[in-house]
Amino acid sequence: MDHLAVVASGAVPMEWSRFERESATVVWRKHKEGTAMTSKRNVAGVLGAIAAVTLFLLVNPWITIDPKGSLSQAITVIFWVSFLALLVVLFEMRKEPGGETVEIEGPAFTRFLFANSRAGLFWLPIRLFVGFTWLEAGWHKATGTGWLDGGTALQGYWQHAVAIPAQGQGSPAISYDWYRTFLQTLLDNNAYTWFAPLITFGEMAVGIGLLVGCLTGIAAFFGALMNMSFLLAGSDSINPVLFTLAIGLILAWKVAGYYGVDRYLLPMLGTPWHPLPKTHTQPAGASA
């Protein structure tokens, strides 16, 4: 019987040296950790396969399923359950040994662009452009009518978005029924009365955050979220441009705000920016 099997049985011979016991125990712990990691990988593989197959059934152009039928609803539920469960398993896998290991390195230029503080000079003008755009949009709403005085402007925008034109008179603004249902639910509950101020102040907050470089990644995320919401409602305008630039700022969250508040704020919050090593100078007359 090998050392691993002996430790697993719980009967460690007394004649083993202390070194043999400790070595066998370490090997056994690593074996258990590896088994747990393999088990979670298997679960993740099954959940990923279920999510992929169900999504294929929902969106492929060859197999048509009635989107309003019970089969489509059941497949949709299975997809979301498996996908969310997959996220939970992957989140737990990060705690396992090797969970934080970078197995596939990115190109040197992208590593520099997204993780080197000197690349903050590249992201600075992008930050300023996106930030001023959001701040101006929010300020225009705050100083205009229909946003902070009842939300009638947002109400009209939503009503236009959910409208379905008569046959032969064009396509609806919204492509996804679930988003039309979402907006209609907001309309039915008069949510525009509080959603309009939320959008107004949210746009200004995103703009200010990007301009001063404070929590740049978070600010860019909420900006991208609003861009996506406007796009889903059928509004193109400058939203595709802002959304694309926001994705870059999100990926570069560690350095995009380096020339701003994040240079001091993120290290306080725990971001591992490693300063250059200090050079110690010897006092005059000291021997080398």
Protein Blocks (a to p, Z undefined) as FASTA:
>chain_A
ZZklmmmnopacfkbcfklmmmmmmmmmmmmmmmmmmmmmmmmmmmmmmmmmmmmmmmpc
kbccdfkbmklmmmmmmmmmmmmmmmmmmmmmmmpghklpcfbdcdfklmmmmmpfklmm
mmmmmmmmmmmmmmmmmmmmmmmghklnnopmmmmmmmmmmpccdehiacafblblklmm
mmmmmmmnopmmmmmmmmmmmmmmmmmmmmnopakllmmmmmmmmmmmmmmnopaklmmm
mmmmmmmmmmmmmmmmmncmklmmmmmnopacddddddddddehiaZZ
